[in-house]
Amino acid sequence: MTFGDYMNSLSTEKTSEKGAQIQRVMDACMVSEVVVYNWMAGRSTPDALKRKTISGLLNRPVEELFPNVK
């Protein structure tokens, strides 16, 4: 399950798990909400350190979240 697939599978209620996870990724990677949504949509890819950070936050392997990145 890629990063975008994982994030989009989360609850979308007003006080959602998805919103909380997006905020956690934003804070940990020190990026804006727009950047996180671009990563989710596959329009851009985080650098190696940010991919590792996201992997740790979501407790998922980097290779699973970002399978096409070398």
Secondary structure, 3 states (H helix, E strand, C coil): CCHHHHHHHCCCCCCCHHHHHHHHHHHHHCCCHHHHHHHHHCCCCCCHHHHHHHHHHHCCCHHHHCCCCC
